[in-house]
Amino acid sequence: MQLADKHIIHMDQDAFFVSVEIKKDSRLAGKAVIIGGLSDRGVVSSCSYEARKFGVHSAMPMRMARQLCPHAIFVKGSMDDYSYYSHQVTELLQERVPILEKASIDEHYIDMTGMDRFFGCMKFAQELRKTILDQIGLPISFGLSINKTVSKIVTNECKPNGEKEVSKPEVQPFLNPLSIKKIPGLGDSTFIKLSEMGVRKIHTLTQIPPDLMFKILGQNGLSLWQKANGIDLSPVVPYREQKSIGKQSTFDSDSMDVAGMKVLLTDMVTKLAFELRQQHKLTACVTVTIRYANFETVTQQAKIPYTSLDSILITKAKELFDKVYQKRMLLRLVGVKLSHLVGGYEQISLYGPSEKMYNLYQRMDKIRNLYGTDAVRLATVFPDKIGR
Ligand SMILES: [Mg+2]
């Protein structure tokens, strides 16, 4: 079978956070709703299509959103609720499809290749979408095409409440008239660069020799050129095989210093959370592992609402450590792992214990990017320094 013969469905909830809020309070339906940090320094996490008509979009400063759409209903949002419904959709899909990748809190890819001989893929996807609408009650759109990139662009074009198939011979005619902005992963600075060269439509981008794209934008240029030409070989990665990140420390000499271990744990979690934010990812599961001096190894795991914030992860990791460390025996190793990773970043503004914390994290990440991971730490990592 040729690589180009894939059948990939991309499913994406419509204005996911807003839809969950409407499910909780039907009076919000049909209104301009903006979710995010409510102070002027906050950021928009999500907004209804009615608010988008006024130019509001996610990641926009809340102050600007208020100016553009003063009559909107502003909601702080609840990551617990969004995570709950996110898992519901994933579980429903997991039971029904061969290969499922969870790309973000409200997005999934399904690889139907091979199944198309038994089912019509379009009919299957339509039934799936209807099942989600009926059983979970949240609006969803999908695109069906030959690879992940094209399917995602198709979904974005038919949202909200849309479904569309773009078969192989239709791919290039479908892509050509679209703005290059529609290519997933094409950032603002690249858009400006290409615009200045007169490249605004995908069709124009396909006409540029790939080696020139490489010269101008490096590997990313080549990848954009491929996407413009409807080429994307990236596989749908099954949810259970999706990556996790972790760290562990072995002690120089076996130890029973619980406070010291928690400091170590905090330090490891801080670094992992930073890594998570750098990759624009969120985690929904924390695992703590300890190994006793006699090599007995024990593990505790907990599911949490999607997050990438240190404070939430540190609290959970310490809690798990207390649960797992039951024997008053010397320890030789402690480890922590973050799994169930999905894409998502702007939503971070929702999680924070407060907006101050959110701004603090952003600043700390900036310093780490400039001077290295160890350049800045929370005072809790050095408990002796704050007179505990
Ligand atoms: Mg969505």
Boltz pocket constraint, residues with backbone or C-beta under 6 A from the ligand:
constraints:
  - pocket:
      binder: B
      contacts: [[A, 12], [A, 13], [A, 14], [A, 15], [A, 16], [A, 106]]
      max_distance: 6.0
